[in-house]
């Protein structure tokens, strides 16, 4: 993609029928709106081509199986996996992290082992490790943040010891938009013999990801934050690690042979996909990946970077507004209005047809670190433009007038 292509503003809102004229949707970090090609893929799968996968001997089932596995290959290519056998379809990143914790973690962590997280992690990258640590007697360490809200990898380097068996960090903070120096994080973890999981939920929709280049051990992300449907996501793990992991749910599909005396398991990734999968979700996921790649991640990132800069510049000029996170935040601007609870900010903005998120964003430990009960958060997507930032600023000015 040329510099000219990256600089050209995106104008794709017409692809998103759920965004009416005059409505500014600024909550993409929570969940993205869906473009027409994704909606078409879902409607076609349910309305024209639907059948089960991996089981039927009839032609439509065979065709749907091919489409389902094509989605797996698309996910693998999208993040630079060696092959589709490294991709496990899950309900989302939360389930992916729980899978790793309850399968790999339960098999490999022992009493006295340590897990390193950071202060900005989503609850989904905290609670599963707490549950595991309590179960096996492991300990959790928490890496602090830099002044501008990045994971402090200098501090992580000083904290890591051979007792650490796992490091699990967000690639992009869902509150601050700060981007992890993932290659360095991987090197630090591996230097002490630890495995590393990277939560890519907020990254994959705007940053190119190549897991082979990163060298991480696990990478997780959700479809619904990537302009795809809910209920579908991806766990990537290095092939040798995935092959050695025991199953964590039992039932149909994940077996090789079942007798009352003994059950044997299917190879990875099928071993981790018990039950009838979210077939149509996978096809919608594939369509979403195609849509994002059709625009270009470099172009998406450049577009969102410009919107973040515009928003931060405008909000910085309003008295009583405090900004959180780094200047180069990826697609996200968190802020607070002095003397006004973020829920009130969100309600008043909604009256002006601006939708933001207000609350702790499933990151209560981070709120404690920031010294606030909650923040207001505007998060951008491919469908947003400068007019949405203007609407946000106009709404904040109204908040100030109402609350004096």
C-alpha positions, 0 to 999 in steps of 0.5 A: 500500500502506498503512502497516498493510499494510507493517507486517503480518508476512509469512507465506508460507513455505507457498508454498515446498515446498522449505523444510521445517518446522524448516529456516531458509534464510538464503542468499537472497542466493546464490539464492532458494527458489521459490514454488509458482506458479513451480514450477507455471509451469515444470511446465506449460510443460514438461509441457503447453504446450512448443514452440519460439518465434519459428520454428514456424508451428503453433499451440502454437509461436505460443502459446508465443511469445506467452507468452515475449514476455509475459515480456519485457513483464513484465520491462520493466514491472517495472523501468520500461523504456520498452518490451520492446525494451529487454529482452535475456534472458540467462542471468543478470547475469554474462552481461549484464555480459559482454555489455555489456563485449564488445559496447558496451565493445569498440566504445566503449573505447580505450587510455587510457580509464578504468572506475570500479568500487568495492571492494565489487563482485561478481567478475562486475562486476570480471573482465569489465571487467579482460578488456576493459581488458587487451584495449583498453588501458583502465584501472580505478579503484576507488572506496573505501567509507565507514566503514559500508560504502557506496560513497563517492560523494564519493570517486567525484566526486573521482576521475571525469574525462572519461577515464572512459567507464564506471561500473559499481556494485552497487545493493545489496552482496551482502556488506554489504547497503549500498544505493547512492545510485543517482540520485547515482551516475548524475548523477556518471557523466553529468557527465563523459560516462560511461555507467553500469551498475548491477548490480541482482541484490540490489536487484530482489527488495526495492527498487522500481526504475525505470530511467527515473527513475534515468536509468542506461544499463544495468541487470542482474539475475538471475531466480534471486535474484528467486524465479525459475529459474536460467539466466535474467536480464535486461539492460536498456539504453537503446534508443538504446544497445542499437540501436547495439551490435554482436552478441556471439554468432552463430547462430540467431535473431539474424540477419536474413539469412545468406549466405556473402558476408555476414550481416545482423543482426536488430534489438535485442533479438533481435540479442543472443539467439543460439540457442534461448532458455531458454523455460521459464525466461522463463515462470518468470521471469514467474511470479516477477515476478507473485509478488513484485508480488503481495506488494508490494516495499514490504512485502517491504522492510519485512519484511526490514528488520525481520529485519535489525534483529532479527538485528543487535541480537541478534548485537551482544549476543554477545561475540566477534561482529563485524558488517559493513556499515551498520545499514540493510543491505538483507536481508543481515547479514555477521558474523564470530565471533572465532577461528572460521573462517566455514566452521566457523560455517556447518558448525555452524549447518547441524547445527542446520538453519540454512543460511547462506553462509560464504566470500568471497561472490565478493568477494575484493577486499572481503574484503581491504578488510575485513581478513578472509579471509571472512565468515559471511552470513545473508540473508533472503527473504520466507519468513523470520521471527523464528524464523529469527533466533532459530535463527541466534542459538542456533546462534552461541551453540553455536559459541561453546560449542564453540570456547570 
